[in-house]
């Protein structure tokens, strides 16, 4: 899946301040980060979800940075599956 210019105009690390970042996965304790830097947010999310770097970047960008209402990981996964099926047509 490619990023369009209108989705992420500037992906700079100083473009935002996240007060609290929380991810919940069934069967695990929640991941909670308070005021994380981008590098910490990326690294810890990647480790917590046990995914590679690019999917972790996409998860953070699509579920947090590019939305007024953050998504859960399950919502993100479902959204991504629908978009990939739609784009494959």
Backbone torsions as a table, in degrees:
resi	resn	phi	psi	omega
1	UNK	NA	129.4	-177.9
2	UNK	-98.8	150.0	174.5
3	UNK	-83.6	134.1	173.7
4	UNK	-91.8	151.4	-179.1
5	UNK	-57.8	-35.7	-177.7
6	UNK	-74.7	-18.3	-179.7
7	UNK	-79.3	-42.4	-175.5
8	UNK	-137.0	83.8	-175.3
9	UNK	-64.2	-47.0	178.0
10	UNK	-133.6	120.0	-177.9
11	UNK	-99.0	31.6	-178.9
12	UNK	-69.7	148.4	-177.5
13	UNK	-73.8	-17.5	-177.3
14	UNK	-97.3	8.8	-175.9
15	UNK	-82.2	-2.1	-174.1
16	UNK	-153.6	163.8	170.7
17	UNK	-133.3	121.2	178.2
18	UNK	-103.2	116.0	179.7
19	UNK	-70.8	-45.0	-176.9
20	UNK	-147.9	131.4	178.4
21	UNK	-120.5	128.2	-176.9
22	UNK	-138.1	132.1	175.8
23	UNK	-128.1	135.1	177.7
24	UNK	-122.5	131.3	176.5
25	UNK	-127.2	133.1	-178.5
26	UNK	-57.1	130.5	178.2
27	UNK	91.5	-2.7	179.0
28	UNK	-125.4	156.3	171.1
29	UNK	-68.3	148.1	180.0
30	UNK	-65.9	148.2	173.3
31	UNK	-92.5	121.2	-179.8
32	UNK	-128.7	123.0	177.6
33	UNK	-124.7	131.7	177.0
34	UNK	-105.0	123.8	179.9
35	UNK	47.8	55.9	-179.0
36	UNK	-77.6	149.9	169.0
37	UNK	-74.5	164.8	179.9
38	UNK	-61.5	-43.6	-178.0
39	UNK	-64.0	-40.7	177.9
40	UNK	-67.3	-43.8	178.6
41	UNK	-57.2	-46.9	-179.1
42	UNK	-65.1	-50.2	-176.6
43	UNK	-63.0	-48.7	-176.2
44	UNK	-68.4	-38.7	177.4
45	UNK	-63.8	-43.5	178.4
46	UNK	-59.4	-44.8	180.0
47	UNK	-67.8	-43.3	-177.0
48	UNK	-63.9	-44.2	-178.4
49	UNK	-85.6	-9.0	-180.0
50	UNK	56.4	52.7	179.2
51	UNK	-127.4	165.0	-179.7
52	UNK	-74.3	172.7	-174.5
53	UNK	-60.5	-50.3	-176.5
54	UNK	-62.8	-46.5	175.7
55	UNK	-61.3	-33.5	177.9
56	UNK	-65.9	-42.7	177.3
57	UNK	-61.9	-43.9	179.8
58	UNK	-64.4	-41.4	179.0
59	UNK	-59.5	-47.7	-179.0
60	UNK	-65.3	-45.8	-177.7
61	UNK	-64.0	-48.6	-175.0
62	UNK	-77.1	-31.9	-174.7
63	UNK	-95.3	-17.5	-176.9
64	UNK	-124.8	-58.7	-170.5
65	UNK	-71.6	-33.5	-175.6
66	UNK	-101.2	15.3	-178.3
67	UNK	-134.3	143.6	174.0
68	UNK	-74.3	-27.4	179.4
69	UNK	-117.9	107.9	-178.5
70	UNK	-58.5	149.8	-179.5
71	UNK	-102.1	154.5	169.7
72	UNK	-78.5	164.4	-179.9
73	UNK	-62.9	-39.3	178.5
74	UNK	-63.3	-41.8	177.1
75	UNK	-63.2	-42.0	178.5
76	UNK	-61.2	-46.4	-178.2
77	UNK	-61.6	-45.1	179.0
78	UNK	-63.9	-42.8	178.7
79	UNK	-60.7	-43.4	-178.9
80	UNK	-65.1	-41.9	178.2
81	UNK	-60.9	-43.5	179.3
82	UNK	-63.6	-45.0	179.7
83	UNK	-63.4	-42.1	-180.0
84	UNK	-64.9	-39.5	177.2
85	UNK	-64.8	-42.4	180.0
86	UNK	-64.1	-43.5	-178.6
87	UNK	-71.3	-23.7	-179.6
88	UNK	-75.5	-16.6	-178.4
89	UNK	-70.7	NA	NA
